[in-house]
Amino acid sequence: MSAARSARNAQPRLACSQATIEVADRTLVRDLNLQIYGGSLTCILGCNGTGKTLTLHTLAGLRAPARGAVLLDGQPLEGWPRKVRARRVGLLTQTTEDPFPSTALETVLIGRHPHIDFWRWESEADRELARAALTSVGLESFADRDVATLSGGERRRVALAALLTQNPDVFLLDEPINHLDPHHQLDMLKLMRAKADAGHAVMMSLHDAGLAARFADEVVMLFGDGAWLS
């Protein structure tokens, strides 16, 4: 167990209380009680369609629970100003679209937008953070590459670099090792384990129980019929 985890504060960074997650006429997760602490890494496991993505989207504030509450530092998530919330909670989605031409560095710089005042351009310090994030995912030589020329795995690593550049207190990652080869899967998981050990709160969805056992402090199992186990 990491020193950061063992010394964690009593109050979780992000939590949900009696949260019910529904889609159409189905209840996927019922009365979920969950606490995500700084210094810990939590994995969500479950088959496709059990609500892993919707749970992460609910925790990120992209959708409201049907019932119950999501709390950031003990306060209702919806009560936080959007820009402040974007500095505190970051989400890596399963898929990423690139509607406009951009380089890898420009794409990664999007992660700095919550930290930049309105109408202000990115500073050289922001660019250095973006370059460091590209280096951390092994893409330092790709800064000037058009993202349209990248493979699926390379684009996934660029998306992770953008999240690292955002540097939130809480990292939420939806199937982060999708499209990655085994070597880069392990590198990504080690990177997020290091983020947790440094005091961040990390939660990710995975399909591989073995990897969850290796890297996670906590595991939440979803069954898709409302039942869950942690």
Backbone hydrogen bonds, N-H to C=O, Kabsch-Sander energy under -0.5 kcal/mol:
donor,donor_aa,acceptor,acceptor_aa,energy
6,S,2,S,-2.5
7,A,3,A,-1.6
8,R,5,R,-1.4
13,R,36,I,-1.6
14,L,36,I,-1.8
15,A,71,L,-2.4
16,C,34,L,-2.3
17,S,69,A,-2.7
18,Q,16,C,-0.5
19,A,32,L,-2.3
20,T,67,R,-2.4
21,I,29,V,-2.9
22,E,20,T,-0.5
23,V,26,R,-2.4
26,R,23,V,-2.8
28,L,21,I,-2.1
28,L,26,R,-0.7
29,V,21,I,-1.7
30,R,226,G,-2.4
32,L,19,A,-3.3
34,L,16,C,-2.1
34,L,32,L,-0.5
36,I,14,L,-3.2
37,Y,35,Q,-0.6
39,G,200,H,-2.0
40,S,37,Y,-1.4
40,S,200,H,-0.5
42,T,202,V,-2.9
43,C,218,E,-2.4
44,I,204,M,-2.7
45,L,43,C,-0.5
45,L,220,V,-2.9
46,G,206,L,-0.5
50,T,47,C,-1.5
55,T,51,G,-2.2
56,L,52,K,-2.1
57,H,53,T,-2.6
58,T,54,L,-2.1
59,L,55,T,-2.4
60,A,56,L,-1.9
61,G,57,H,-0.5
61,G,58,T,-0.9
62,L,57,H,-2.5
63,R,57,H,-0.9
66,A,20,T,-2.4
67,R,20,T,-0.9
69,A,17,S,-1.9
71,L,15,A,-3.3
72,L,75,Q,-3.2
73,D,13,R,-2.7
73,D,71,L,-0.6
75,Q,72,L,-1.8
77,L,70,V,-2.9
79,G,76,P,-1.4
80,W,77,L,-1.5
85,R,81,P,-2.8
86,A,82,R,-2.2
87,R,83,K,-1.2
88,R,84,V,-1.3
89,V,85,R,-2.9
90,G,170,V,-2.8
92,L,172,L,-2.8
93,T,91,L,-0.7
104,A,142,F,-0.6
104,A,145,R,-1.8
105,L,143,A,-2.4
107,T,103,T,-2.2
108,V,104,A,-2.4
109,L,105,L,-2.1
110,I,106,E,-0.6
110,I,107,T,-1.0
111,G,108,V,-1.8
112,R,109,L,-2.1
113,H,110,I,-1.6
115,H,112,R,-2.0
116,I,113,H,-1.4
120,R,117,D,-2.1
127,R,123,S,-2.0
128,E,124,E,-2.3
129,L,125,A,-2.0
130,A,126,D,-2.1
131,R,127,R,-2.7
132,A,128,E,-2.5
133,A,129,L,-2.0
134,L,130,A,-2.3
135,T,131,R,-2.2
136,S,132,A,-2.0
137,V,133,A,-1.1
138,G,135,T,-1.6
139,L,134,L,-3.3
142,F,139,L,-2.1
143,A,140,E,-0.8
145,R,142,F,-1.9
147,V,102,S,-2.5
149,T,146,D,-2.1
150,L,147,V,-1.5
155,R,151,S,-2.7
156,R,152,G,-1.8
157,R,153,G,-1.8
158,V,154,E,-1.9
159,A,155,R,-2.1
160,L,156,R,-2.0
161,A,157,R,-2.3
162,A,158,V,-2.1
163,L,159,A,-1.7
164,L,160,L,-2.4
165,T,161,A,-2.2
166,Q,162,A,-1.7
167,N,163,L,-1.5
169,D,88,R,-0.7
170,V,88,R,-2.7
171,F,201,A,-3.2
172,L,90,G,-2.7
172,L,170,V,-0.5
173,L,203,M,-2.5
174,D,92,L,-2.9
175,E,173,L,-0.8
175,E,205,S,-0.6
178,N,175,E,-1.7
180,L,177,I,-1.7
185,Q,181,D,-2.4
186,L,182,P,-2.1
187,D,183,H,-1.9
188,M,184,H,-2.5
189,L,185,Q,-2.3
190,K,186,L,-2.6
191,L,187,D,-2.1
192,M,188,M,-2.2
193,R,189,L,-2.2
194,A,190,K,-2.2
195,K,191,L,-1.7
196,A,192,M,-2.1
197,D,193,R,-2.5
198,A,194,A,-1.5
199,G,196,A,-2.0
200,H,195,K,-2.1
201,A,169,D,-2.5
202,V,40,S,-2.3
202,V,200,H,-0.5
203,M,171,F,-2.7
204,M,42,T,-2.4
205,S,173,L,-2.2
206,L,44,I,-2.4
209,A,207,H,-0.8
212,A,208,D,-1.9
213,A,209,A,-2.5
214,R,210,G,-1.6
215,F,211,L,-2.2
216,A,212,A,-2.6
217,D,41,L,-3.2
218,E,41,L,-1.6
220,V,43,C,-2.9
221,M,229,L,-3.7
222,L,45,L,-2.6
223,F,227,A,-1.9
224,G,28,L,-0.5
224,G,50,T,-0.6
226,G,28,L,-1.9
229,L,221,M,-2.2
